[in-house]
């Protein structure tokens, strides 16, 4: 059924105006973004096809241009509009989340604060959490993606942002897409180097947490860092 064939009060735009945007289903929200259907396929049918192929929230949030262009009725312009809406939502959510002052006083606090950042990620992401003297997060910054080792994780970048944010300490956290939380040789070498640089710069590394599937490993809890 084409949207124009749906009774006016049941159309996505009219429902949004009358009942509020929060009352719309994911299918209806996507149909509004798609706007116009293509030959033989309405905007609503196109939205349903997206949800059929990518049924989970995580898959929707991480849609790519290539994936959208493979769907009948989605051209470059529509794909970019959908991706822009998704990116805007993610950025606003992270900005609100980031503005809250979280106090991280344990490895578990760090894990709970960051674990959503790694949900269903297929490569390694390395974050630094810059803390004030009360262990509250001043800034959270994604610094590197890909295989984490000393050749790609540049300590000067880590400590540059520490100085810019006037941080008193740093917590590092990255994921293992395999689900394993066992630190690799490179993880250990990198952490040892950062600990030494933290001492030289008087900005200690308080922990390096590795996030896996519902579990985490903490260098501090394992006795490898003595700042906490």
C-alpha positions as a Markdown table, in Angstrom:
| # | Residue | x | y | z |
|---|---|---|---|---|
| 1 | Unk | 0.0 | 0.0 | 0.0 |
| 2 | Unk | 1.3 | 3.4 | -1.0 |
| 3 | Unk | 1.4 | 6.1 | 1.8 |
| 4 | Unk | -1.0 | 8.3 | -0.2 |
| 5 | Unk | -3.6 | 5.4 | -0.1 |
| 6 | Unk | -3.5 | 5.2 | 3.7 |
| 7 | Unk | -6.2 | 7.2 | 5.5 |
| 8 | Unk | -4.8 | 10.6 | 6.3 |
| 9 | Unk | -4.8 | 10.2 | 10.0 |
| 10 | Unk | -2.8 | 6.9 | 9.8 |
| 11 | Unk | 0.0 | 8.3 | 7.6 |
| 12 | Unk | 3.3 | 8.7 | 9.3 |
| 13 | Unk | 3.6 | 12.4 | 9.0 |
| 14 | Unk | 0.0 | 13.1 | 10.1 |
| 15 | Unk | 0.4 | 10.7 | 13.0 |
| 16 | Unk | 3.6 | 12.5 | 14.1 |
| 17 | Unk | 1.8 | 15.8 | 14.0 |
| 18 | Unk | -1.3 | 14.5 | 15.9 |
| 19 | Unk | 0.2 | 12.0 | 18.3 |
| 20 | Unk | 3.9 | 13.0 | 18.6 |
| 21 | Unk | 7.0 | 11.7 | 16.8 |
| 22 | Unk | 7.7 | 9.4 | 19.7 |
| 23 | Unk | 4.5 | 7.4 | 18.9 |
| 24 | Unk | 5.8 | 6.3 | 15.5 |
| 25 | Unk | 7.3 | 2.9 | 14.8 |
| 26 | Unk | 10.8 | 2.5 | 13.4 |
| 27 | Unk | 9.2 | 1.5 | 10.1 |
| 28 | Unk | 7.2 | 4.8 | 10.0 |
| 29 | Unk | 10.3 | 6.9 | 11.0 |
| 30 | Unk | 12.2 | 5.3 | 8.1 |
| 31 | Unk | 9.4 | 5.8 | 5.7 |
| 32 | Unk | 9.4 | 9.6 | 6.5 |
| 33 | Unk | 13.1 | 9.7 | 5.8 |
| 34 | Unk | 12.7 | 7.8 | 2.6 |
| 35 | Unk | 9.9 | 10.2 | 1.6 |
| 36 | Unk | 9.0 | 8.9 | -1.9 |
| 37 | Unk | 8.8 | 5.4 | -3.0 |
| 38 | Unk | 10.2 | 4.0 | -6.3 |
| 39 | Unk | 8.4 | 2.3 | -9.2 |
| 40 | Unk | 6.6 | -0.7 | -7.7 |
| 41 | Unk | 7.7 | -0.1 | -4.2 |
| 42 | Unk | 6.3 | 2.5 | -1.7 |
| 43 | Unk | 8.4 | 4.3 | 0.9 |
| 44 | Unk | 6.8 | 2.1 | 3.6 |
| 45 | Unk | 7.7 | -1.1 | 1.7 |
| 46 | Unk | 11.2 | 0.2 | 1.3 |
| 47 | Unk | 11.4 | 0.8 | 5.0 |
| 48 | Unk | 10.1 | -2.7 | 5.7 |
| 49 | Unk | 12.8 | -4.1 | 3.4 |
| 50 | Unk | 15.5 | -2.3 | 5.4 |
| 51 | Unk | 14.1 | -3.7 | 8.6 |
| 52 | Unk | 13.9 | -7.2 | 7.1 |
| 53 | Unk | 17.6 | -7.2 | 6.1 |
| 54 | Unk | 18.8 | -5.4 | 9.3 |
| 55 | Unk | 16.3 | -6.2 | 12.1 |
| 56 | Unk | 18.4 | -5.2 | 15.1 |
| 57 | Unk | 18.9 | -1.7 | 16.5 |
| 58 | Unk | 22.7 | -2.2 | 16.3 |
| 59 | Unk | 22.5 | -3.1 | 12.6 |
| 60 | Unk | 20.3 | 0.0 | 11.9 |
| 61 | Unk | 22.7 | 2.3 | 13.8 |
| 62 | Unk | 25.7 | 1.0 | 11.9 |
| 63 | Unk | 24.2 | 0.9 | 8.4 |
| 64 | Unk | 26.6 | 1.8 | 5.6 |
| 65 | Unk | 26.2 | 3.6 | 2.3 |
| 66 | Unk | 26.9 | 0.4 | 0.5 |
| 67 | Unk | 24.2 | -1.5 | 2.4 |
| 68 | Unk | 21.6 | 1.1 | 1.8 |
| 69 | Unk | 22.4 | 1.3 | -1.9 |
| 70 | Unk | 21.8 | -2.4 | -2.3 |
| 71 | Unk | 18.1 | -1.9 | -1.4 |
| 72 | Unk | 15.6 | -1.2 | -4.2 |
| 73 | Unk | 14.3 | 2.3 | -4.0 |
| 74 | Unk | 17.3 | 3.7 | -2.2 |
| 75 | Unk | 19.6 | 6.0 | -4.2 |
| 76 | Unk | 22.6 | 8.0 | -3.1 |
| 77 | Unk | 20.5 | 11.0 | -2.0 |
| 78 | Unk | 18.1 | 9.0 | 0.1 |
| 79 | Unk | 20.9 | 6.9 | 1.6 |
| 80 | Unk | 22.8 | 10.0 | 2.6 |
| 81 | Unk | 19.7 | 11.5 | 4.2 |
| 82 | Unk | 19.1 | 8.3 | 6.3 |
| 83 | Unk | 22.8 | 8.1 | 7.3 |
| 84 | Unk | 22.7 | 11.8 | 8.3 |
| 85 | Unk | 19.7 | 11.3 | 10.5 |
| 86 | Unk | 21.3 | 8.3 | 12.2 |
| 87 | Unk | 24.6 | 10.1 | 12.7 |
| 88 | Unk | 22.9 | 13.2 | 14.1 |
| 89 | Unk | 21.1 | 11.0 | 16.6 |
| 90 | Unk | 24.2 | 9.2 | 17.7 |
| 91 | Unk | 26.2 | 12.4 | 18.1 |
| 92 | Unk | 23.5 | 14.1 | 20.1 |
| 93 | Unk | 23.2 | 11.1 | 22.3 |
| 94 | Unk | 26.9 | 10.9 | 22.9 |
| 95 | Unk | 27.1 | 14.6 | 23.5 |
| 96 | Unk | 24.4 | 14.5 | 26.2 |
| 97 | Unk | 26.1 | 11.4 | 27.7 |
| 98 | Unk | 29.4 | 13.1 | 27.6 |
| 99 | Unk | 28.2 | 16.2 | 29.4 |
| 100 | Unk | 27.4 | 14.2 | 32.5 |
| 101 | Unk | 30.2 | 14.0 | 35.0 |
| 102 | Unk | 30.8 | 10.4 | 35.8 |
| 103 | Unk | 33.1 | 9.4 | 38.6 |
| 104 | Unk | 35.2 | 6.4 | 37.7 |
| 105 | Unk | 36.8 | 4.9 | 40.8 |
| 106 | Unk | 37.2 | 1.3 | 39.8 |
| 107 | Unk | 37.8 | -0.8 | 36.7 |
| 108 | Unk | 34.2 | -1.9 | 36.8 |
| 109 | Unk | 33.1 | 1.8 | 36.7 |
| 110 | Unk | 35.2 | 2.2 | 33.6 |
| 111 | Unk | 33.8 | -0.9 | 32.0 |
| 112 | Unk | 30.2 | 0.0 | 32.7 |
| 113 | Unk | 30.8 | 3.6 | 31.4 |
| 114 | Unk | 32.3 | 2.4 | 28.1 |
| 115 | Unk | 31.0 | -1.0 | 27.2 |
| 116 | Unk | 28.2 | 0.4 | 25.0 |
| 117 | Unk | 30.8 | 2.0 | 22.8 |
| 118 | Unk | 32.0 | -1.4 | 21.7 |
| 119 | Unk | 28.8 | -3.2 | 21.0 |
| 120 | Unk | 29.1 | -5.4 | 17.9 |
| 121 | Unk | 32.2 | -3.6 | 16.7 |
| 122 | Unk | 34.2 | -5.6 | 14.3 |
| 123 | Unk | 37.6 | -3.9 | 14.9 |
| 124 | Unk | 39.5 | -2.6 | 17.8 |
| 125 | Unk | 38.7 | 0.9 | 19.2 |
| 126 | Unk | 41.0 | 2.6 | 21.6 |
| 127 | Unk | 39.6 | 5.3 | 23.9 |
| 128 | Unk | 41.1 | 7.5 | 26.5 |
| 129 | Unk | 39.1 | 8.9 | 29.5 |
| 130 | Unk | 40.6 | 12.1 | 30.9 |
| 131 | Unk | 39.9 | 12.5 | 34.6 |
| 132 | Unk | 40.0 | 15.4 | 37.0 |
| 133 | Unk | 41.3 | 15.0 | 40.6 |
| 134 | Unk | 37.9 | 13.6 | 41.7 |
| 135 | Unk | 38.2 | 10.8 | 39.0 |
| 136 | Unk | 35.3 | 12.5 | 37.1 |
| 137 | Unk | 35.4 | 12.2 | 33.3 |
| 138 | Unk | 36.5 | 15.6 | 31.8 |
| 139 | Unk | 36.7 | 14.2 | 28.2 |
| 140 | Unk | 36.3 | 11.0 | 26.4 |
| 141 | Unk | 38.2 | 10.7 | 23.2 |
| 142 | Unk | 38.4 | 8.0 | 20.5 |
| 143 | Unk | 42.0 | 8.0 | 19.4 |
| 144 | Unk | 42.6 | 4.9 | 17.3 |
| 145 | Unk | 40.9 | 2.2 | 15.4 |
| 146 | Unk | 42.2 | -1.0 | 14.0 |
| 147 | Unk | 44.8 | -3.4 | 15.5 |
| 148 | Unk | 46.0 | -1.7 | 18.7 |
| 149 | Unk | 49.8 | -1.7 | 19.1 |
| 150 | Unk | 52.6 | 0.7 | 19.8 |
| 151 | Unk | 53.1 | 1.5 | 16.1 |
| 152 | Unk | 49.6 | 3.0 | 15.8 |
| 153 | Unk | 48.9 | 4.2 | 19.3 |
| 154 | Unk | 51.0 | 7.3 | 19.6 |
| 155 | Unk | 51.6 | 8.3 | 23.2 |
| 156 | Unk | 52.1 | 11.9 | 22.2 |
| 157 | Unk | 48.5 | 12.0 | 21.1 |
| 158 | Unk | 47.3 | 10.5 | 24.3 |
| 159 | Unk | 49.2 | 13.0 | 26.5 |
| 160 | Unk | 48.5 | 16.0 | 24.2 |
| 161 | Unk | 44.8 | 15.8 | 24.9 |
| 162 | Unk | 45.6 | 15.2 | 28.6 |
| 163 | Unk | 47.3 | 18.6 | 28.7 |
| 164 | Unk | 44.6 | 20.3 | 26.6 |
| 165 | Unk | 41.9 | 19.1 | 29.0 |
| 166 | Unk | 44.0 | 19.8 | 32.1 |
| 167 | Unk | 43.5 | 16.1 | 33.1 |
| 168 | Unk | 44.9 | 14.8 | 36.4 |
| 169 | Unk | 45.0 | 11.2 | 35.2 |
| 170 | Unk | 44.1 | 9.0 | 32.2 |
| 171 | Unk | 42.2 | 5.7 | 31.9 |
| 172 | Unk | 42.7 | 3.8 | 28.7 |
| 173 | Unk | 40.1 | 1.3 | 27.3 |
| 174 | Unk | 39.9 | -0.8 | 24.2 |
| 175 | Unk | 37.9 | -3.8 | 23.0 |
| 176 | Unk | 38.8 | -7.2 | 21.6 |
| 177 | Unk | 36.2 | -8.0 | 18.9 |
| 178 | Unk | 37.0 | -11.7 | 19.4 |
| 179 | Unk | 35.4 | -11.5 | 22.8 |
| 180 | Unk | 38.6 | -12.6 | 24.6 |
| 181 | Unk | 39.8 | -10.3 | 27.4 |
| 182 | Unk | 43.3 | -11.8 | 27.6 |
| 183 | Unk | 45.8 | -9.0 | 27.0 |
| 184 | Unk | 48.0 | -9.5 | 24.1 |
| 185 | Unk | 51.8 | -9.0 | 24.1 |
| 186 | Unk | 51.2 | -5.7 | 22.3 |
| 187 | Unk | 48.6 | -4.7 | 24.9 |
| 188 | Unk | 51.1 | -5.3 | 27.7 |
| 189 | Unk | 54.0 | -3.5 | 25.9 |
| 190 | Unk | 51.8 | -0.5 | 25.2 |
| 191 | Unk | 50.5 | -0.3 | 28.7 |
| 192 | Unk | 54.0 | -0.5 | 30.2 |
| 193 | Unk | 55.2 | 2.3 | 27.9 |
| 194 | Unk | 52.2 | 4.5 | 28.8 |
| 195 | Unk | 52.7 | 3.9 | 32.5 |
| 196 | Unk | 56.3 | 5.1 | 32.2 |
| 197 | Unk | 55.3 | 8.1 | 30.2 |
| 198 | Unk | 52.5 | 8.9 | 32.7 |
| 199 | Unk | 55.1 | 9.0 | 35.5 |
| 200 | Unk | 57.4 | 11.3 | 33.4 |
| 201 | Unk | 54.5 | 13.7 | 32.6 |
| 202 | Unk | 53.0 | 13.5 | 36.1 |
| 203 | Unk | 49.7 | 12.4 | 34.6 |
| 204 | Unk | 49.4 | 8.8 | 35.7 |
| 205 | Unk | 47.7 | 6.0 | 33.7 |
| 206 | Unk | 45.2 | 4.8 | 36.3 |
| 207 | Unk | 44.0 | 1.8 | 34.4 |
| 208 | Unk | 43.9 | 0.1 | 31.0 |
| 209 | Unk | 40.7 | -1.9 | 30.6 |
| 210 | Unk | 40.1 | -4.5 | 27.8 |
| 211 | Unk | 36.4 | -5.0 | 27.0 |
| 212 | Unk | 35.2 | -8.4 | 25.7 |
| 213 | Unk | 31.8 | -10.1 | 25.6 |
| 214 | Unk | 30.2 | -9.1 | 28.9 |
| 215 | Unk | 33.6 | -9.3 | 30.6 |
| 216 | Unk | 36.6 | -7.1 | 31.1 |
| 217 | Unk | 40.2 | -7.3 | 32.0 |
| 218 | Unk | 41.9 | -4.6 | 34.1 |
| 219 | Unk | 45.6 | -4.0 | 34.3 |
| 220 | Unk | 45.0 | -2.2 | 37.6 |
| 221 | Unk | 43.0 | -5.1 | 39.2 |
| 222 | Unk | 45.6 | -7.5 | 38.0 |
| 223 | Unk | 48.3 | -5.6 | 39.9 |
| 224 | Unk | 50.0 | -4.3 | 36.8 |
| 225 | Unk | 49.2 | -0.6 | 37.6 |
| 226 | Unk | 49.4 | 0.6 | 41.2 |
| 227 | Unk | 47.7 | 4.0 | 40.9 |
| 228 | Unk | 44.2 | 3.0 | 41.8 |
